[in-house]
Amino acid sequence: MNESDSKKINFNKSTLFSLKAELLKKQEEVKGKKNLPQHKIDNFKPSIKTTDGNQSEFKKEKRSLRDNLKAVDTDELEACRKSKLALEKKAQLYDHLSDAVGDSKLASQFLVDFKEKKQQDTSTAETNHTEDNETVSTTHDEGDDGEWVQFTDCLGRTRKCLKSDLDLYKNRDEELLKAMPRKQGSVDDTEPQITEQPEKTILVQKTNDYLQSLRDKWEEKEKELLAKVKDIHYQDLLFDEARMHGIGYYSFSTDETERQKQMAELMKRRQETLQAQREAEEIRKKRDELVAARVAAARARQRMRAGLPSEDAEDRKDAFLES
């Protein structure tokens, strides 16, 4: 067989014309699109490729960072607020303990002796005040420097100052003389001095009021117990104290009538519980007897099959129950 005969293709002429017409049509479309302005190289603008996945991830990261910053800011503000409240309470307590009263019951709970500390601070302040505030008893200096004057203060010290500042030192010395008997207390001063106590802080005042209300309540309860004719029970002695009780603890009423009703209800529940326990025990015994009878019957059948003499049913039942 020739190679030319094997590769010969048979086709219709109309099909060839249709294919050529379609090819010409496509060529015309390509030429038309090339002539459009957006397809020219001068008007070409490369597009920035950004995938939707990257944009969404960037938004998520940005949003999560903002949320984290907000959460951190909220936590820091809350911590600062709590720290500020704690410091304010400590400052109020310190002011109360270090005031001039000195008889606070809370002072015994701390190692610092606030009374002695207050006295030391007072003496230090007085020493500094006397160094800055000097007065009286002036004598003019007859020397060359006529603008300077020499004077003796209230403590007996000889000092110098400008003549223009002499009136200022006099006024300060008068203030010091008025303040010294109140703070130091001279020996010659026999008149009693009344010192005004500073107002207590709100925190300490509330604590004292609460403790006083508890004392009044306990005293009232004690009077009621002393006047009580009947028995005194455990519930009468609690005084609303926070005590730990077991799981079986039952809080009875302090009223005697209500307590009797609660006791009757408790005894009723107890009898019902005991009755239920007895019934459960009887049911268990009946079930054990039924199982023992079945076991005895099964043993009897086995002995009959083996040709052995039968045992007494009651003996087998008792042996099973004992085991």
C-alpha positions in Angstrom: 0.0 0.0 0.0 1.3 3.4 -1.0 1.9 6.1 1.7 -0.1 8.7 -0.4 -3.2 6.5 -0.4 -3.1 6.0 3.4 -3.0 9.8 4.1 -5.6 10.9 1.7 -8.4 13.0 3.4 -11.9 13.2 1.9 -13.8 16.5 2.7 -16.7 18.5 1.3 -16.1 21.8 -0.5 -18.8 23.6 1.5 -17.1 22.8 4.7 -13.8 24.2 3.5 -15.6 27.5 2.5 -17.2 27.8 5.9 -13.9 27.2 7.7 -12.2 29.8 5.6 -15.0 32.3 6.1 -14.8 31.8 9.9 -11.0 32.3 9.8 -11.4 35.6 7.9 -14.0 36.7 10.4 -11.7 36.1 13.4 -8.8 37.9 11.7 -11.0 41.0 11.2 -12.0 40.9 14.9 -8.4 40.8 15.9 -7.5 43.7 13.7 -10.4 45.8 15.0 -9.5 45.1 18.7 -5.8 46.1 18.0 -7.0 49.5 16.7 -9.0 50.3 19.9 -7.3 53.0 22.1 -7.3 50.9 25.3 -5.2 48.3 23.5 -2.5 50.7 22.5 0.9 50.5 24.2 0.8 54.3 25.0 -2.3 53.9 27.1 -1.2 50.8 28.9 -1.4 50.9 32.7 -0.2 47.9 34.7 -2.7 46.9 37.4 -1.6 46.3 41.0 -2.3 42.7 41.9 -3.8 42.4 45.4 -5.5 39.2 46.4 -8.6 39.2 48.5 -7.0 36.8 50.9 -4.1 39.2 51.7 -6.5 42.1 52.2 -8.7 40.2 54.5 -5.7 39.0 56.5 -4.4 42.5 56.8 -7.7 43.8 58.0 -7.9 41.0 60.6 -4.4 41.8 61.8 -5.2 45.5 62.0 -8.5 44.9 63.8 -7.0 42.4 66.3 -4.1 44.8 67.1 -6.6 47.6 67.8 -8.7 45.3 69.9 -5.7 44.2 71.9 -4.6 47.7 72.5 -8.1 48.6 73.8 -8.1 45.5 76.1 -4.7 46.5 77.4 -5.8 50.1 78.0 -8.9 48.9 79.9 -6.9 46.6 82.1 -4.4 49.3 82.9 -7.1 51.8 83.7 -8.8 49.3 86.0 -5.5 48.5 87.7 -4.7 52.2 88.2 -8.1 52.9 89.6 -7.8 50.1 92.1 -4.3 51.2 93.1 -5.5 54.8 93.5 -8.3 53.7 95.8 -6.0 51.5 97.9 -3.5 54.4 98.3 -6.3 56.8 99.3 -7.5 54.4 102.0 -3.9 53.9 103.2 -3.4 57.7 103.3 -6.6 58.2 105.3 -5.6 55.4 107.8 -2.1 56.9 108.2 -3.5 60.4 108.8 -5.8 59.0 111.4 -3.1 57.1 113.2 -0.6 59.9 113.1 -3.0 62.7 114.3 -2.7 64.4 117.7 -5.4 62.2 119.3 -3.1 59.2 119.8 -5.7 56.8 121.3 -6.9 55.0 118.3 -7.6 51.3 118.8 -6.2 50.5 115.4 -2.7 51.7 116.4 -2.1 48.5 118.4 -2.3 46.4 115.2 0.9 48.0 113.7 4.5 47.9 114.7 5.1 51.7 114.2 4.6 53.8 117.3 2.7 56.7 115.7 2.4 58.6 119.0 6.2 58.8 119.4 6.6 59.6 115.7 4.1 62.4 116.0 6.1 63.9 118.9 9.4 63.7 117.0 7.8 65.4 114.0 6.4 68.1 116.2 9.8 68.8 117.9 11.6 68.9 114.5 9.0 71.4 113.1 9.3 73.6 116.2 13.1 73.7 115.9 12.9 74.7 112.2 10.3 77.3 113.1 12.4 78.9 115.8 15.4 79.2 113.5 13.3 81.1 110.9 11.2 83.1 113.3 13.2 85.2 115.7 12.3 88.4 117.5 12.5 91.1 120.0 14.9 92.8 122.4 16.9 94.6 119.8 20.0 96.7 120.3 21.4 98.9 117.6 24.9 98.2 116.5 27.1 101.3 117.0 29.8 100.1 114.5 30.5 101.1 111.0 27.7 99.1 109.4 24.7 101.1 110.6 22.2 99.1 108.4 22.7 96.0 110.5 21.1 95.6 114.0 21.8 93.1 116.7 19.0 91.5 118.8 18.4 88.7 121.2 15.5 86.3 120.3 13.1 84.6 122.8 15.5 81.6 123.2 18.4 83.9 124.4 20.4 83.8 121.2 22.2 86.9 119.9 21.5 87.3 116.2 22.0 90.0 113.5 19.6 91.1 110.8 18.9 94.1 108.5 17.1 97.0 110.1 14.4 96.8 107.4 13.7 93.2 108.4 13.5 93.9 112.1 9.7 94.4 112.2 9.2 91.1 110.3 11.3 89.2 112.9 9.3 90.9 115.7 6.0 89.7 114.3 7.3 86.2 113.8 8.6 86.1 117.4 5.2 87.1 118.7 3.6 84.2 116.7 6.2 81.9 118.1 5.5 83.0 121.7 1.8 82.3 121.2 2.4 78.9 119.7 5.0 77.6 122.2 2.8 77.2 125.2 0.3 75.2 123.2 2.9 72.8 121.7 5.6 72.5 124.3 3.6 73.3 127.5 5.7 75.4 129.9 6.1 74.3 133.5 4.8 77.6 134.9 1.6 77.4 132.8 -0.9 75.8 135.2 -4.1 76.5 133.2 -5.5 73.4 131.5 -5.3 73.6 127.7 -8.1 72.1 125.6 -6.8 70.7 122.3 -9.3 70.2 119.6 -9.3 66.7 118.2 -9.4 66.5 114.4 -12.3 64.9 112.8 -11.9 61.3 112.1 -11.8 60.0 108.5 -14.9 58.5 106.8 -13.4 55.0 106.7 -12.6 54.9 110.4 -15.9 56.5 111.3 -17.8 53.9 109.4 -15.9 51.1 111.0 -16.5 52.5 114.5 -20.2 52.9 113.8 -20.5 49.3 112.5 -18.7 47.9 115.6 -20.8 50.0 117.9 -24.0 48.7 116.2 -22.8 45.1 116.7 -22.1 45.8 120.4 -25.6 47.2 120.9 -27.1 44.2 119.1 -25.1 41.7 121.3 -26.1 43.5 124.5 -29.8 43.4 123.4 -29.5 39.7 122.7 -27.9 39.0 126.0 -30.7 40.8 127.8 -33.2 38.7 125.9 -31.4 35.5 126.8 -31.3 36.4 130.5 -35.0 37.1 130.5 -35.8 33.9 128.7 -37.6 31.3 130.9 -37.2 28.2 128.7 -34.1 26.5 127.5 -31.4 28.4 125.7 -30.4 26.7 122.4 -27.3 26.9 120.1 -29.1 29.2 117.6 -29.6 31.8 120.4 -25.9 32.2 120.9 -24.7 32.7 117.3 -25.3 36.5 117.3 -25.1 36.5 113.5 -21.5 35.4 113.6 -19.9 33.8 110.5 -19.3 30.2 111.6 -18.6 27.1 109.5 -21.1 24.3 109.9 -21.2 20.8 108.4 -23.5 19.6 105.7 -26.0 18.1 108.2 -26.4 21.4 110.0 -30.0 22.7 110.2 -30.7 26.3 111.3 -33.6 26.3 113.7 -35.6 29.4 114.5 -35.1 31.4 117.7 -38.9 31.6 118.2 -40.0 28.8 120.4 -43.3 28.2 118.5 -41.6 28.1 115.2 -38.8 25.9 116.6 -41.4 23.3 117.8 -43.0 23.2 114.4 -39.5 22.6 112.8 -38.7 19.9 115.3 -42.0 18.1 114.6 -41.4 18.3 110.8 -37.8 17.0 111.3 -39.0 14.0 113.4 -41.7 13.3 110.8 -39.0 13.2 108.1 -36.9 11.0 110.3 -39.6 8.4 110.8 -40.3 8.4 107.0 -36.6 7.7 106.4 -36.5 4.9 108.9 -39.7 3.3 107.4 -38.2 3.5 103.9 -35.0 1.9 105.1 -37.0 -1.0 106.7 -39.0 -1.5 103.5 -35.8 -1.6 101.4 -34.2 -4.1 103.8 -37.3 -6.4 103.5 -37.2 -6.2 99.7 -33.5 -7.1 99.7 -34.1 -10.2 101.9 -36.9 -11.4 99.7 -34.7 -11.0 96.6 -31.9 -13.0 98.3 -34.3 -15.8 99.2 -35.6 -16.0 95.7 -32.1 -16.2 94.3 -31.2 -18.9 96.8 -34.2 -20.9 95.8 -33.2 -20.7 92.2 -29.7 -21.8 92.9 -30.9 -24.8 95.0 -33.2 -25.9 92.2 -30.3 -25.7 89.7 -28.1 -27.8 91.9 -30.8 -30.4 92.3 -31.2 -30.7 88.6 -27.4 -31.1 88.2 -27.4 -33.9 90.8 -30.3 -35.7 89.1 -28.5 -35.6 85.7 -25.4 -37.0 87.4 -27.4 -39.8 89.1 -26.6 -38.5 92.6 -29.1 -38.5 95.4 -30.9 -35.2 96.0 -30.1 -32.9 98.9 -32.5 -31.3 101.3 -33.7 -28.1 99.7 -33.8 -26.2 103.0 -30.2 -27.1 103.8 -29.0 -25.9 100.4 -30.9 -22.7 100.8 -29.4 -22.0 104.2 -25.9 -22.8 103.0 -26.3 -20.3 100.1 -27.6 -17.6 102.4 -24.7 -18.1 104.9 -22.1 -17.9 102.1 
